[in-house]
Amino acid sequence: MPPTDPSADSCHPSVTELTDLTGLTDLTGLTGLDEVTDLDEPTESPEQVLGGDVEDTLDLRLPDDFLACLSEEAGGAGAAGIPEAAAARGAGGPVADRPDLLDGVGAWAPAVTPAGVFQLNPVRLDRDLPLIVRWMNDPAVAAFWELSGPPQVAEEHLRGQLTGDGRSVPCLGLLNGSPMSYWEIYRADLDPLARHYPARPHDTGVHVLIGGVADRGRGLGSTLLRSVADLVLDSRPACARVVAEPDLRNTPSVSAFLTAGFRFAAEVDLPGKRAALMVRDRSLRHLL
């Protein structure tokens, strides 16, 4: 599983107020990042269903009639087009026109950032797997993503998304044309994560790792997080919140989210980690 920094739980977790994260400024070692949204006060401990050895987002299958409704609402191909698109994704074919449940991540416009022009490029296994495998085997990344090992480990994780129903899209992040980060853009409201907070329709989650050591520890993570969150909000009019759940042990990750305009929502126990639940609101994007 990716870090819940890419993973999460179900129901309403036990939440304690976090009081010592707002002053974090050190971004050294930014490698594993995640998301989530507003939490109500929980009333009971949840059944734990996410993590390295339990139920994953991509194991849940939506009914075809529901997928058809979502696709038609987004101007997509309908239920019949989803399996065909999934087969194309698994084969590593063209990506820009693949139907997904995220308003076509592959067609999102590039973003001009203080660091340069940034673009999300949906993963192709035949092209991108060796680079992603190398990043996942970096010890600083492996500590939170838990996808180190032979290529088959990362390939299985990626293929699960590429052959899924389009609720999660793995991407390379290109800065001035060069791949330097890995991202997962996913429908948090359709994810087991939604069981841990009062999810709203079209809540969108983000997982990220900065691949190159030279790109870490200089504020680049927070710059790109802000840009990607804005890309989500600009490209998905129905989405009101971008969410994340970085591991509390990953201080640079939590700090990067705060610097990027996310607010801390809660501290929560998830399978395999204690997480800081973060949210960037459309209504506050120009204030934070």
N, C-alpha and C positions, 0 to 999 in steps of 0.2 A: 504494500500500500504506500501511496505517497504520504507525506506527513499530514496529520490532520491539522496541521498546516495544510495538507490536502485531505484530511479525512474528518469524520465526525460521527455523532451519535444520534439517538432518537429520543422522543418524548421531551420532558423538561428536566434538565440536569440540576444538580445542586449547584447553586451559584453563590459566590462570595464576592463582595465588593473589592475591586482592585484599587489600591491607593498609591502605589509607588511606581507606576509605569510612565506617568506623564512627563517625567524629567529625563527619560532615556534619550540619549543623543548618539551613542556609539553605534555605527552601522557596520563595524568590522565583522567580516564573516557572513554577510547576508547570503544565505543559501536556500532556506526553505521558508516559504510564506504561504498563508492561507486566509480564509474568510468566513463571515457569517453576519447576521443582522440583529435587530432589536430583540431583547429578551424580556418577557414578563417575569415577575417573581415566581419561581417554580414552587410547586406544592408537594412534589414527591420525587423520589429518585427514579430515573428513567431506566428502561431496559436497554442495556448496552448492545448496539448492533453494528457498530463500525469499528474499524481498526485493521491491524495487520492480518488477523486471522478470523475475521467475522464478516458479516454481510457488507457488501460494497455497493456504492451507487449503481454501478454498471450491471449488477446482478438483477436489478429490478426491471421488469418488462412492463411497459404501459400497454393497455389494450389498443388494438388497431383503430377502433372507432374513436378513442380519445386522441390518438396521434393524428388521425384525419382531421379532427376538429381543430387541433393546434396548428396543423399545417395550413389549413384553409384560412384560419385567422391571421396567420403570418404571410399569406400569399404563397404558401409552399406547394409541394407536389401532391399532398394528400397521403392517405395511409398506404396506397399501393406503391407510391414512390419511395417510401422510407426503406423497405427492405432492399430495393434496387440500389439506393444510395449507399446503404450499409455495405453491400457487396462491393461496390466501387471503392469505398473507403478501405476495405480490407485488402483490396488488390493494389492499393497505393496509387490510384489513378488521380486525375485532375481534382483540385480541391476547391477552387473558388466558387463553383456552382453547385456544390453538394448541399442538399437540404439538411438543415439542422433545426434545433428548437431554440436557436439563439439569434435569429434574424441574420443568418449568413455571415459568420465570423470571417470567412475567407474573403469576403467582399468589403470588409470594413476599410475605411480610408486610412492612409498613414497619418501619424501624429507628429507634429513638429514640437520637439521638446528642447529644453536648454542644452541637452547633451547631443542633439542631432535628430534626424528623421527616424522615427521608430514605427515598425509595422509588425503585426501578428501574421504569421504565415502557417496555416494548418499543416500538421506533420504529414509527411509521406515516409512510410517505413523504408522503402527502397533507397531513399535519399538521406534520411535524417537519423536512422537508428544508430549508426556507429558513433556519431557525435553525442547523442543523448546517453548512450551506454557509458561513454567516457566520463561525462558529467556525473552520472549516477554513481560511479565508482570512486569519485572524489570523497574521501572520508568525511569532510565537512558537510557534504550533501547527504551522504549515505546515513548519517546519524539521524536525520529527520525524515528523509524520503523512504528509506528502507527498500530501495530497488537496486542495490549493488549486486554484483555477481556476473554470471555469464550473460551474453546478449539476450538469451531467451527470457530472462526475468523482466527486463524493461520492455521487450517486444510483447510479451503477454499483457502487460499493463496497458501499453499503447493500443494493441489490437482490440482489447476490450472496449475501448472508446471508439475506435475507428469503425468497428462493425456493430456498434450499438445503435440506439434509436435517435441519436443526434443531440442528446441532452448535455453531453460533455465533449468539448473540442480541444484536443491537445495541439499546441502551437509552438513553433520557434519564434522567439522575439529577435527581430533583425534591427540593429542600430546602424544607420548609414549603410545598409545593405549587408552587414555581416551578422551571422547568427551568434548571439551572446547570452541568450536566456531561454528557459523553457517555461511555458505557461499552460494552464488548464483553465478554460472558461466554461463554466457549467451552470445549469439551472439549479440553484440551491433550493427552490421550492419543490423540485421533483426529486430531490436527493434525500437519503435518510437523515441528513443534517437537519432537515426541516422539522423533524420530530423533537428537536431540542429547543425550538424557539417558535413564536407565533409567526410563521412564514407568511409572506404576502405573494400573490401571483407575480411571477417573473423576477423574483429575487434572483440575483446573479452572483455566483461565487467565483473567486479567483485563487488559483494556486500558482506559485512562481518559484523558480530558483535562478540565481545568477550563475552562469556557467563558468566563466573565466575568473581565476583568482585575481587577476589585475583589475577586474571590473567591480570587485567587492571593496567595501570599507571606505568609499569616497562619496557616498550620497546618491549613487546612481540608482540603487534599489528604490528609494523613496520617490525619485523623479519619475521612474518608469511606472511605479505603482499608481501614482497620481494620474499619469497620462492614460494608462490602461483603464482605470476606473472611469475617467472622463470619456474614453472611447466607448465603453459599455453604455454609459448613460446617453451619449450622443447617438449611438447606433441602435439602441433598444428603447424607444419611447415609452413602452409599457413598464419598463424597469424603474423602480423608485429607489432601490438600494443595491449597493455592491457590498458583499459580505466576505469575511475571512476569519480563520481561527488558528493563528500561529501558536506554536508550542511556547508556553511561558518560559521554558529553558532557553529558547532562541531569542535572547534579548535584542540582538540586532534586527531581527525580523519584526518584533513588536514595535521597536523604535521606528523602523522604516514605515510601518503602517500609520503610526501616529503622525510622523512628519509628512506623510502623503495625504493628510486630511481625513483619515479614518478616525472615528472616535471609539474609545473603549466602551463596550457594552457590559461585559461581565467576565468573571473567571469561572471556568467550568471544567469538570472532570469528563474526559472522553476516553475511550479505550486506548490505552497506550500512552496517554499524555494528559497533562493539565493545560488547558488552552486559554488564551485571551481572545474573547470574541470581539471582533472589530466590525464596524459598519461605516460606510460612506453614503450619506443621504443625498439624493438629488436636491432636496430643498436647502441643504447646507453647503453644497459644493463650492459656492463662491464666497463662503465665509470662513471655511477651514482650509 
